[in-house]
Amino acid sequence: MVSLNSNQLVTEVVKYKKRKLDTGSIIYDIDDIIDSSHPEYNVLVEYTKRVVLALGIFNGPSHAEVMLTPDGPKLVEIAARMDGILRPAIAKLTTGLGQISASAMSIAEPENCNKAIQTEDYTLINHSYNVCLINHRLGIFTANSFMEELKKLPSFCEVVFYVDEGDEIEITKDVFSQPGTVYLVHHDKDVIKKDYEKIRSIEESGGYLKNI
């Protein structure tokens, strides 16, 4: 969310799915954006707004991870910063106004930001998954064939790699060794789910690796 004079504009609420590795590390699997039509949305938003105010974040972006438990929402972490994997083009296709654009608006156009704060919470234009890549074996990173396969997926929108062409990459053992994020966007969530499964299948076969 983005705050302006102690009022908050909700820009994205994302439901994380994580995966536990054999090493015991917990890594990100997918980020699934939700809106106010989801039953958990309001309780998470209202709780996070209270946390933001309690911590004195009265202006600017904030990013929180909240665990929804049987006893209600519990704060995992929060910081006065933007979400690290946001892409403005994806936000435009999903919520219409993402955290990066909203942060800029709160500084350059505060009157428009105030108007946005007063409007109803966003309704999704399209569904999206941020698919966090998980590498399964040692190899040399190569994007070419993987990109060709991604472009065949109906929901593929964008990909960001955290390694360079020709880098030797290791098996993913934590969040810092995940080699990239694929952004899927589509109006039909079933299409996204199928494309997600296809990406995981490509990964299992070493789709972005050359043998060492």
MOQUILIN-V758562 format. One record per residue. PHI is phi in whole degrees, -180 to 180 (NA if undefined). Layout:
# MOQUILIN-V758562
phi->PHI
phi->PHI
This chain:
# MOQUILIN-V758562
phi->NA
phi->-129
phi->-103
phi->-142
phi->53
phi->74
phi->-109
phi->-115
phi->-107
phi->-82
phi->-104
phi->-153
phi->-120
phi->-120
phi->-96
phi->-87
phi->-117
phi->-116
phi->-134
phi->-97
phi->-86
phi->-61
phi->-73
phi->95
phi->-71
phi->-105
phi->-124
phi->-80
phi->-104
phi->-138
phi->-113
phi->-117
phi->-75
phi->-126
phi->-130
phi->-69
phi->-77
phi->-86
phi->-61
phi->-85
phi->-59
phi->-63
phi->-66
phi->-68
phi->-65
phi->-64
phi->-63
phi->-67
phi->-60
phi->-65
phi->-63
phi->-57
phi->-68
phi->-62
phi->-90
phi->78
phi->-89
phi->-96
phi->-143
phi->95
phi->-76
phi->-145
phi->-132
phi->-127
phi->-113
phi->-125
phi->-97
phi->-91
phi->-111
phi->-59
phi->-96
phi->106
phi->-70
phi->-130
phi->-75
phi->-94
phi->-161
phi->-155
phi->-150
phi->-84
phi->-154
phi->-86
phi->-62
phi->-74
phi->-116
phi->-70
phi->-130
phi->-55
phi->-65
phi->-70
phi->-60
phi->-62
phi->-85
phi->-112
phi->-103
phi->95
phi->-145
phi->-90
phi->-66
phi->-64
phi->-66
phi->-66
phi->-64
phi->-63
phi->-64
phi->-64
phi->-92
phi->-87
phi->-136
phi->-60
phi->-66
phi->-71
phi->-64
phi->-61
phi->-63
phi->-65
phi->-63
phi->-79
phi->-82
phi->-66
phi->-60
phi->-62
phi->-114
phi->-61
phi->-81
phi->-142
phi->-82
phi->-154
phi->-122
phi->-97
phi->-96
phi->-87
phi->-68
phi->-131
phi->-86
phi->-108
phi->-157
phi->-66
phi->180
phi->-100
phi->-72
phi->-143
phi->-90
phi->-57
phi->-68
phi->-64
phi->-62
phi->-60
phi->-71
phi->-61
phi->-67
phi->-81
phi->-80
phi->-59
phi->-98
phi->-63
phi->-124
phi->-162
phi->-140
phi->-126
phi->-100
phi->-103
phi->-131
phi->-103
phi->-54
phi->90
phi->-69
phi->-82
phi->-119
phi->-97
phi->-64
phi->-63
phi->-124
phi->-164
phi->-65
phi->-79
phi->-109
phi->-81
phi->-81
phi->170
phi->-135
phi->-106
phi->-106
phi->-110
phi->-138
phi->-165
phi->-75
phi->-106
phi->-67
phi->-64
phi->-63
phi->-63
phi->-61
phi->-65
phi->-67
phi->-60
phi->-63
phi->-65
phi->-61
phi->-65
phi->-67
phi->-62
phi->-61
phi->-59
phi->-91
phi->73
phi->-63
phi->-117
phi->-125
phi->-111
phi->-65
phi->-73
